[in-house]
């Protein structure tokens, strides 16, 4: 199989500001896009994110005295990585898509011809959208569509934001670039790092094969980029504890897919003693990653500023949909909304190969959770880069920043030439959810033992502490 040209590796890495761009000859990416039927280079971009994480881990291995070899991955590995929830099997069966038939998770045309993507993927969001539209919670698509037609796109988008619901008006890429949120995001690096003083007790790798062994990571995330970051760190040996609330909604397929190698515990932040225990755990951690709507975690004193005020000097990662600046910064969102607002869903070329569509064209999403999974991989890679340099810092990533990277790479492929993923190579483990067939980590490095020691735990299985 031919490898992706080093010049292409270099160009994509430079567009994202990845560390591996300075040494593109140290990574081999076999094959090239299109793997999946899209005009975007999503398989190559995800493979580069896999390689970035693996190369950063290799750097930590060298600090422990290891001599890791070349990083190797492929465009097919990258494509598999961004559909991994769909590739996995539980007791030989596919996990049904949670929102595939949900009428509150799809795009609708408004009365002015604009499209709005509603995302009522969790019950409280669906109920809120139903109330806003004046329909019942069990309304069908036709009823929801008729209600949406009573709105203009801009008015519905504004009202959804004001009511802290989830949805966005679809834009072309040019409209995104002209919108204040697009202007704010385009001014950011793909991954933003705010440096902090060097930690008093920097992480010192001691295990050459699993260089994150001993690293304590507090994972305060859900659906999908944040948990992917934690899962990636666990693949290199980190002690990752994912903590969620007792009533926080989740997606079963994602819970299983992103939980490998982690411990998981529940914490009720309305209970002062449990809240205090979680804050103490955050202060003990080397790395904290959070993925909730901007401002939510700060209410509990678990944001970077609060922890740093208490003397914490670790690495803090925040992942959002729209970014931490701009008029949409306080909005919740997921993959579909990032693709919709940045222009990917209306790009046209990945749908028909016949040219760029206008803003009123029927939208369609990429055939993968390309911004979610890739963002999580990029965040993990950047965390390891800081650890490699014994630096602390606050790292910010968003699905829209990743979408902007994909758009800068370009959408020049013919979807009709997609080669497909073939039969993915999976690993089998028995765990809390049954016999799980899952993808392994999609990059290999001679000298590193990359992978997960156990399959996904239930969200409430473990105690609120690091270690056994």
GUMI-804475 format. One record per residue (C-alpha): x, y, z; residue number from 1. Coordinates in steps of 0.02 Angstrom, whole numbers, plus 50000, padded with zeros to 5 digits. Example, Ala and Ser with C-alpha at 12.3 -4.5 7.8 and 13.67 -1.06 7.14 Angstrom:
<recs>
<rec <50615; 49775; 50390>; 1>
<rec <50684; 49947; 50357>; 2>
</recs>
This chain:
<recs>
<rec <50000; 50000; 50000>; 1>
<rec <50069; 50171; 49951>; 2>
<rec <50101; 50292; 50093>; 3>
<rec <50031; 50467; 50103>; 4>
<rec <50161; 50588; 50036>; 5>
<rec <50269; 50667; 50171>; 6>
<rec <50231; 50837; 50096>; 7>
<rec <50045; 50806; 50130>; 8>
<rec <50082; 50748; 50307>; 9>
<rec <50185; 50906; 50333>; 10>
<rec <50051; 51020; 50262>; 11>
<rec <49908; 50949; 50366>; 12>
<rec <50013; 50947; 50524>; 13>
<rec <50067; 51128; 50498>; 14>
<rec <49887; 51183; 50469>; 15>
<rec <49843; 51114; 50641>; 16>
<rec <50005; 51164; 50727>; 17>
<rec <50046; 50984; 50772>; 18>
<rec <50215; 50942; 50846>; 19>
<rec <50239; 50800; 50724>; 20>
<rec <50245; 50927; 50583>; 21>
<rec <50425; 50967; 50628>; 22>
<rec <50474; 50786; 50597>; 23>
<rec <50354; 50723; 50466>; 24>
<rec <50480; 50592; 50411>; 25>
<rec <50458; 50505; 50580>; 26>
<rec <50280; 50450; 50538>; 27>
<rec <50214; 50338; 50401>; 28>
<rec <50030; 50350; 50351>; 29>
<rec <49985; 50208; 50234>; 30>
<rec <49853; 50242; 50104>; 31>
<rec <49754; 50400; 50077>; 32>
<rec <49577; 50467; 50064>; 33>
<rec <49441; 50446; 50014>; 34>
<rec <49414; 50297; 50127>; 35>
<rec <49238; 50351; 50173>; 36>
<rec <49120; 50431; 50045>; 37>
<rec <49160; 50614; 50071>; 38>
<rec <49260; 50747; 49983>; 39>
<rec <49346; 50793; 50147>; 40>
<rec <49512; 50717; 50203>; 41>
<rec <49437; 50650; 50365>; 42>
<rec <49528; 50483; 50367>; 43>
<rec <49697; 50564; 50339>; 44>
<rec <49661; 50700; 50469>; 45>
<rec <49611; 50571; 50600>; 46>
<rec <49762; 50463; 50559>; 47>
<rec <49873; 50615; 50585>; 48>
<rec <49789; 50646; 50754>; 49>
<rec <49824; 50464; 50800>; 50>
<rec <50005; 50486; 50746>; 51>
<rec <50022; 50647; 50846>; 52>
<rec <49968; 50559; 51005>; 53>
<rec <50081; 50410; 50972>; 54>
<rec <50230; 50521; 50932>; 55>
<rec <50205; 50622; 51091>; 56>
<rec <50200; 50460; 51191>; 57>
<rec <50359; 50404; 51103>; 58>
<rec <50443; 50563; 51164>; 59>
<rec <50394; 50521; 51343>; 60>
<rec <50460; 50345; 51318>; 61>
<rec <50629; 50416; 51268>; 62>
<rec <50632; 50513; 51432>; 63>
<rec <50614; 50346; 51521>; 64>
<rec <50760; 50275; 51422>; 65>
<rec <50661; 50193; 51283>; 66>
<rec <50707; 50190; 51100>; 67>
<rec <50538; 50189; 51011>; 68>
<rec <50532; 50167; 50825>; 69>
<rec <50436; 50250; 50685>; 70>
<rec <50253; 50295; 50710>; 71>
<rec <50144; 50200; 50587>; 72>
<rec <49959; 50216; 50549>; 73>
<rec <49847; 50223; 50396>; 74>
<rec <49704; 50320; 50320>; 75>
<rec <49594; 50167; 50351>; 76>
<rec <49647; 50168; 50535>; 77>
<rec <49599; 50351; 50543>; 78>
<rec <49431; 50319; 50460>; 79>
<rec <49395; 50175; 50579>; 80>
<rec <49441; 50284; 50728>; 81>
<rec <49305; 50410; 50687>; 82>
<rec <49169; 50278; 50670>; 83>
<rec <49231; 50164; 50809>; 84>
<rec <49064; 50164; 50903>; 85>
<rec <48986; 50088; 50746>; 86>
<rec <49125; 49961; 50721>; 87>
<rec <49114; 49886; 50897>; 88>
<rec <49007; 49735; 50935>; 89>
<rec <48931; 49679; 51101>; 90>
<rec <48903; 49492; 51111>; 91>
<rec <48918; 49492; 50922>; 92>
<rec <48783; 49623; 50896>; 93>
<rec <48786; 49805; 50841>; 94>
<rec <48724; 49928; 50972>; 95>
<rec <48571; 50018; 50900>; 96>
<rec <48593; 50203; 50862>; 97>
<rec <48507; 50296; 51004>; 98>
<rec <48440; 50444; 50906>; 99>
<rec <48422; 50370; 50732>; 100>
<rec <48232; 50389; 50734>; 101>
<rec <48222; 50535; 50856>; 102>
<rec <48123; 50675; 50770>; 103>
<rec <48211; 50803; 50880>; 104>
<rec <48383; 50758; 50810>; 105>
<rec <48386; 50808; 50628>; 106>
<rec <48387; 50960; 50512>; 107>
<rec <48225; 51048; 50466>; 108>
<rec <48187; 51185; 50342>; 109>
<rec <48117; 51345; 50417>; 110>
<rec <47987; 51459; 50339>; 111>
<rec <48119; 51571; 50262>; 112>
<rec <48207; 51426; 50175>; 113>
<rec <48349; 51413; 50299>; 114>
<rec <48390; 51250; 50387>; 115>
<rec <48406; 51225; 50575>; 116>
<rec <48480; 51068; 50650>; 117>
<rec <48387; 51022; 50809>; 118>
<rec <48479; 50914; 50935>; 119>
<rec <48364; 50848; 51068>; 120>
<rec <48470; 50695; 51094>; 121>
<rec <48437; 50686; 51280>; 122>
<rec <48261; 50684; 51356>; 123>
<rec <48272; 50855; 51438>; 124>
<rec <48332; 50935; 51276>; 125>
<rec <48197; 50850; 51173>; 126>
<rec <48065; 50906; 51298>; 127>
<rec <48130; 51084; 51292>; 128>
<rec <48126; 51088; 51102>; 129>
<rec <47950; 51014; 51102>; 130>
<rec <47892; 51150; 51220>; 131>
<rec <47976; 51286; 51117>; 132>
<rec <47895; 51224; 50957>; 133>
<rec <47726; 51195; 51038>; 134>
<rec <47719; 51009; 51001>; 135>
<rec <47705; 50856; 51110>; 136>
<rec <47857; 50759; 51170>; 137>
<rec <47804; 50612; 51060>; 138>
<rec <47776; 50715; 50903>; 139>
<rec <47831; 50637; 50738>; 140>
<rec <47944; 50714; 50605>; 141>
<rec <47801; 50784; 50505>; 142>
<rec <47730; 50875; 50656>; 143>
<rec <47900; 50942; 50711>; 144>
<rec <47938; 50996; 50533>; 145>
<rec <47774; 51090; 50519>; 146>
<rec <47810; 51180; 50683>; 147>
<rec <47986; 51228; 50626>; 148>
<rec <47913; 51302; 50466>; 149>
<rec <47830; 51435; 50573>; 150>
<rec <48000; 51508; 50616>; 151>
<rec <48138; 51596; 50525>; 152>
<rec <48307; 51511; 50544>; 153>
<rec <48386; 51657; 50637>; 154>
<rec <48240; 51676; 50759>; 155>
<rec <48235; 51490; 50800>; 156>
<rec <48423; 51483; 50825>; 157>
<rec <48417; 51633; 50941>; 158>
<rec <48273; 51563; 51044>; 159>
<rec <48358; 51393; 51059>; 160>
<rec <48513; 51479; 51129>; 161>
<rec <48417; 51589; 51250>; 162>
<rec <48327; 51437; 51322>; 163>
<rec <48491; 51339; 51339>; 164>
<rec <48430; 51207; 51219>; 165>
<rec <48529; 51129; 51078>; 166>
<rec <48519; 51174; 50894>; 167>
<rec <48598; 51285; 50763>; 168>
<rec <48559; 51364; 50594>; 169>
<rec <48656; 51288; 50450>; 170>
<rec <48777; 51402; 50361>; 171>
<rec <48887; 51395; 50211>; 172>
<rec <49073; 51407; 50246>; 173>
<rec <49075; 51587; 50183>; 174>
<rec <48934; 51630; 50302>; 175>
<rec <49029; 51548; 50444>; 176>
<rec <49184; 51649; 50406>; 177>
<rec <49081; 51809; 50410>; 178>
<rec <48986; 51768; 50570>; 179>
<rec <49057; 51833; 50736>; 180>
<rec <49076; 51655; 50800>; 181>
<rec <49168; 51602; 50644>; 182>
<rec <49280; 51755; 50655>; 183>
<rec <49320; 51712; 50837>; 184>
<rec <49357; 51529; 50802>; 185>
<rec <49458; 51559; 50645>; 186>
<rec <49574; 51671; 50746>; 187>
<rec <49616; 51524; 50860>; 188>
<rec <49743; 51386; 50838>; 189>
<rec <49666; 51214; 50811>; 190>
<rec <49720; 51177; 50990>; 191>
<rec <49744; 51328; 51103>; 192>
<rec <49872; 51320; 51244>; 193>
<rec <49881; 51449; 51383>; 194>
<rec <50050; 51416; 51467>; 195>
<rec <50065; 51409; 51656>; 196>
<rec <50215; 51399; 51770>; 197>
<rec <50310; 51235; 51767>; 198>
<rec <50233; 51113; 51891>; 199>
<rec <50324; 51092; 52055>; 200>
<rec <50321; 50904; 52033>; 201>
<rec <50331; 50872; 51845>; 202>
<rec <50279; 50702; 51781>; 203>
<rec <50431; 50591; 51756>; 204>
<rec <50400; 50439; 51645>; 205>
<rec <50478; 50279; 51709>; 206>
<rec <50398; 50146; 51599>; 207>
<rec <50474; 50137; 51426>; 208>
<rec <50334; 50033; 51350>; 209>
<rec <50188; 50122; 51433>; 210>
<rec <50256; 50296; 51464>; 211>
<rec <50101; 50369; 51550>; 212>
<rec <50106; 50239; 51688>; 213>
<rec <50079; 50331; 51853>; 214>
<rec <49996; 50483; 51774>; 215>
<rec <49833; 50526; 51863>; 216>
<rec <49697; 50590; 51747>; 217>
<rec <49528; 50652; 51806>; 218>
<rec <49405; 50635; 51661>; 219>
<rec <49253; 50749; 51685>; 220>
<rec <49180; 50722; 51512>; 221>
<rec <49044; 50636; 51413>; 222>
<rec <48992; 50617; 51229>; 223>
<rec <49115; 50602; 51136>; 224>
<rec <49274; 50705; 51112>; 225>
<rec <49318; 50717; 51296>; 226>
<rec <49298; 50532; 51333>; 227>
<rec <49402; 50495; 51178>; 228>
<rec <49542; 50601; 51252>; 229>
<rec <49537; 50504; 51415>; 230>
<rec <49531; 50337; 51325>; 231>
<rec <49683; 50388; 51222>; 232>
<rec <49785; 50431; 51377>; 233>
<rec <49734; 50264; 51454>; 234>
<rec <49802; 50175; 51299>; 235>
<rec <49976; 50234; 51347>; 236>
<rec <49961; 50181; 51529>; 237>
<rec <49880; 50328; 51618>; 238>
<rec <49772; 50300; 51772>; 239>
<rec <49611; 50377; 51707>; 240>
<rec <49459; 50400; 51819>; 241>
<rec <49302; 50457; 51730>; 242>
<rec <49175; 50538; 51846>; 243>
<rec <48996; 50579; 51803>; 244>
<rec <48840; 50632; 51896>; 245>
<rec <48706; 50506; 51946>; 246>
<rec <48576; 50585; 51831>; 247>
<rec <48686; 50639; 51685>; 248>
<rec <48619; 50574; 51519>; 249>
<rec <48734; 50472; 51409>; 250>
<rec <48733; 50372; 51248>; 251>
<rec <48758; 50184; 51279>; 252>
<rec <48862; 50151; 51123>; 253>
<rec <48979; 50296; 51166>; 254>
<rec <48990; 50244; 51349>; 255>
<rec <49057; 50074; 51298>; 256>
<rec <49164; 50135; 51154>; 257>
<rec <49258; 50269; 51251>; 258>
<rec <49276; 50183; 51418>; 259>
<rec <49412; 50055; 51385>; 260>
<rec <49554; 50058; 51510>; 261>
<rec <49470; 50184; 51626>; 262>
<rec <49397; 50172; 51798>; 263>
<rec <49227; 50252; 51819>; 264>
<rec <49136; 50325; 51968>; 265>
<rec <48981; 50426; 52004>; 266>
<rec <48984; 50586; 52107>; 267>
<rec <48831; 50685; 52162>; 268>
<rec <48889; 50866; 52163>; 269>
<rec <48733; 50918; 52258>; 270>
<rec <48804; 50822; 52407>; 271>
<rec <48934; 50935; 52491>; 272>
<rec <49039; 50790; 52551>; 273>
<rec <49046; 50709; 52379>; 274>
<rec <49082; 50876; 52297>; 275>
<rec <49225; 50906; 52418>; 276>
<rec <49294; 50732; 52383>; 277>
<rec <49293; 50764; 52196>; 278>
<rec <49380; 50931; 52216>; 279>
<rec <49514; 50848; 52323>; 280>
<rec <49535; 50718; 52186>; 281>
<rec <49556; 50855; 52056>; 282>
<rec <49693; 50935; 52160>; 283>
<rec <49779; 50764; 52168>; 284>
<rec <49771; 50737; 51981>; 285>
<rec <49911; 50774; 51858>; 286>
<rec <49785; 50806; 51719>; 287>
<rec <49604; 50862; 51722>; 288>
<rec <49496; 50858; 51566>; 289>
<rec <49319; 50928; 51563>; 290>
<rec <49193; 50930; 51423>; 291>
<rec <49036; 51017; 51484>; 292>
<rec <48954; 51176; 51424>; 293>
<rec <49073; 51322; 51461>; 294>
<rec <49042; 51388; 51637>; 295>
<rec <48955; 51232; 51705>; 296>
<rec <49107; 51154; 51787>; 297>
<rec <49159; 51321; 51864>; 298>
<rec <49002; 51321; 51972>; 299>
<rec <49077; 51176; 52067>; 300>
<rec <49253; 51247; 52085>; 301>
<rec <49325; 51121; 51963>; 302>
<rec <49378; 51242; 51827>; 303>
<rec <49561; 51281; 51794>; 304>
<rec <49557; 51451; 51879>; 305>
<rec <49484; 51382; 52040>; 306>
<rec <49605; 51237; 52048>; 307>
<rec <49755; 51349; 52010>; 308>
<rec <49699; 51469; 52146>; 309>
<rec <49713; 51321; 52265>; 310>
<rec <49892; 51289; 52210>; 311>
<rec <49864; 51157; 52077>; 312>
<rec <49997; 51154; 51940>; 313>
<rec <49942; 51020; 51820>; 314>
<rec <49879; 51013; 51641>; 315>
<rec <49698; 51062; 51615>; 316>
<rec <49602; 51023; 51457>; 317>
<rec <49432; 51095; 51407>; 318>
<rec <49331; 51033; 51259>; 319>
<rec <49174; 51117; 51193>; 320>
<rec <49075; 51123; 51032>; 321>
<rec <49089; 51305; 50980>; 322>
<rec <49246; 51363; 51072>; 323>
<rec <49270; 51471; 51227>; 324>
<rec <49256; 51639; 51139>; 325>
<rec <49121; 51718; 51030>; 326>
<rec <48932; 51735; 51045>; 327>
<rec <48903; 51546; 51041>; 328>
<rec <49032; 51506; 51174>; 329>
<rec <48901; 51463; 51306>; 330>
<rec <48801; 51349; 51192>; 331>
<rec <48799; 51161; 51207>; 332>
<rec <48828; 51060; 51049>; 333>
<rec <48890; 50900; 50972>; 334>
<rec <48958; 50835; 50807>; 335>
<rec <48806; 50875; 50702>; 336>
<rec <48803; 51057; 50755>; 337>
<rec <48988; 51085; 50723>; 338>
<rec <48970; 51017; 50547>; 339>
<rec <48811; 51119; 50521>; 340>
<rec <48873; 51289; 50579>; 341>
<rec <49044; 51286; 50495>; 342>
<rec <48980; 51245; 50322>; 343>
<rec <49029; 51062; 50310>; 344>
<rec <48848; 51002; 50301>; 345>
<rec <48812; 51119; 50156>; 346>
<rec <48975; 51095; 50064>; 347>
<rec <48891; 50990; 49931>; 348>
<rec <49050; 50915; 49860>; 349>
<rec <49054; 50772; 49984>; 350>
<rec <48875; 50729; 49938>; 351>
<rec <48870; 50734; 49749>; 352>
<rec <49043; 50775; 49683>; 353>
<rec <48959; 50906; 49572>; 354>
<rec <49009; 51068; 49655>; 355>
<rec <48975; 51171; 49809>; 356>
<rec <48795; 51186; 49862>; 357>
<rec <48706; 51343; 49916>; 358>
<rec <48637; 51378; 50087>; 359>
<rec <48463; 51314; 50043>; 360>
<rec <48525; 51146; 49977>; 361>
<rec <48476; 50991; 50073>; 362>
<rec <48607; 50965; 50207>; 363>
<rec <48698; 50803; 50242>; 364>
<rec <48829; 50764; 50372>; 365>
<rec <48996; 50678; 50352>; 366>
<rec <48985; 50488; 50365>; 367>
<rec <49081; 50491; 50529>; 368>
<rec <49097; 50582; 50695>; 369>
<rec <49249; 50667; 50621>; 370>
<rec <49259; 50821; 50731>; 371>
<rec <49218; 50732; 50894>; 372>
<rec <49342; 50589; 50889>; 373>
<rec <49478; 50692; 50805>; 374>
<rec <49463; 50830; 50935>; 375>
<rec <49485; 50704; 51075>; 376>
<rec <49640; 50631; 50994>; 377>
<rec <49714; 50804; 50964>; 378>
<rec <49682; 50854; 51145>; 379>
<rec <49769; 50696; 51209>; 380>
<rec <49917; 50729; 51096>; 381>
<rec <49936; 50907; 51156>; 382>
<rec <49924; 50854; 51338>; 383>
<rec <50067; 50733; 51311>; 384>
<rec <50169; 50867; 51222>; 385>
<rec <50157; 50976; 51378>; 386>
<rec <50203; 50829; 51489>; 387>
<rec <50351; 50793; 51376>; 388>
<rec <50413; 50971; 51407>; 389>
<rec <50371; 50964; 51594>; 390>
<rec <50253; 51111; 51572>; 391>
<rec <50083; 51149; 51644>; 392>
<rec <49951; 51240; 51546>; 393>
<rec <49768; 51261; 51504>; 394>
<rec <49722; 51181; 51338>; 395>
<rec <49563; 51226; 51244>; 396>
<rec <49491; 51130; 51097>; 397>
<rec <49323; 51130; 51012>; 398>
<rec <49233; 51034; 50877>; 399>
<rec <49220; 51194; 50775>; 400>
<rec <49408; 51222; 50784>; 401>
<rec <49433; 51046; 50718>; 402>
<rec <49302; 51074; 50584>; 403>
<rec <49395; 51231; 50530>; 404>
<rec <49554; 51125; 50514>; 405>
<rec <49462; 51001; 50402>; 406>
<rec <49400; 51144; 50295>; 407>
<rec <49574; 51218; 50280>; 408>
<rec <49643; 51049; 50225>; 409>
<rec <49515; 51053; 50086>; 410>
<rec <49369; 50958; 50010>; 411>
<rec <49439; 50906; 49841>; 412>
<rec <49408; 50718; 49838>; 413>
<rec <49285; 50618; 49734>; 414>
<rec <49171; 50524; 49855>; 415>
<rec <49135; 50397; 49720>; 416>
<rec <49314; 50334; 49735>; 417>
<rec <49298; 50290; 49921>; 418>
<rec <49384; 50124; 49957>; 419>
<rec <49293; 50085; 50120>; 420>
<rec <49362; 50017; 50282>; 421>
<rec <49353; 49833; 50235>; 422>
<rec <49343; 49716; 50385>; 423>
<rec <49417; 49809; 50534>; 424>
<rec <49540; 49716; 50644>; 425>
<rec <49461; 49709; 50816>; 426>
<rec <49509; 49649; 50990>; 427>
<rec <49397; 49547; 51103>; 428>
<rec <49377; 49568; 51291>; 429>
<rec <49249; 49514; 51420>; 430>
<rec <49186; 49660; 51525>; 431>
<rec <49039; 49735; 51616>; 432>
<rec <48938; 49748; 51456>; 433>
<rec <48973; 49573; 51391>; 434>
<rec <49094; 49513; 51258>; 435>
<rec <49158; 49670; 51174>; 436>
<rec <49240; 49670; 51003>; 437>
<rec <49324; 49839; 50985>; 438>
<rec <49454; 49929; 50883>; 439>
<rec <49629; 49938; 50952>; 440>
<rec <49722; 50102; 50953>; 441>
<rec <49749; 50148; 50772>; 442>
<rec <49935; 50186; 50776>; 443>
<rec <50084; 50075; 50813>; 444>
<rec <50259; 50115; 50875>; 445>
<rec <50394; 49983; 50896>; 446>
<rec <50444; 49981; 51079>; 447>
<rec <50277; 50044; 51146>; 448>
<rec <50140; 49934; 51219>; 449>
<rec <49986; 50030; 51162>; 450>
<rec <49814; 49972; 51216>; 451>
<rec <49692; 49947; 51358>; 452>
<rec <49705; 49827; 51503>; 453>
<rec <49517; 49802; 51520>; 454>
<rec <49354; 49833; 51431>; 455>
<rec <49235; 49971; 51480>; 456>
<rec <49172; 49978; 51659>; 457>
<rec <48997; 50032; 51705>; 458>
<rec <48987; 50217; 51746>; 459>
<rec <48956; 50177; 51930>; 460>
<rec <49074; 50029; 51953>; 461>
<rec <49225; 50105; 52039>; 462>
<rec <49264; 50209; 52192>; 463>
<rec <49300; 50394; 52188>; 464>
<rec <49488; 50378; 52195>; 465>
<rec <49639; 50344; 52086>; 466>
<rec <49720; 50173; 52079>; 467>
<rec <49646; 50005; 52125>; 468>
</recs>
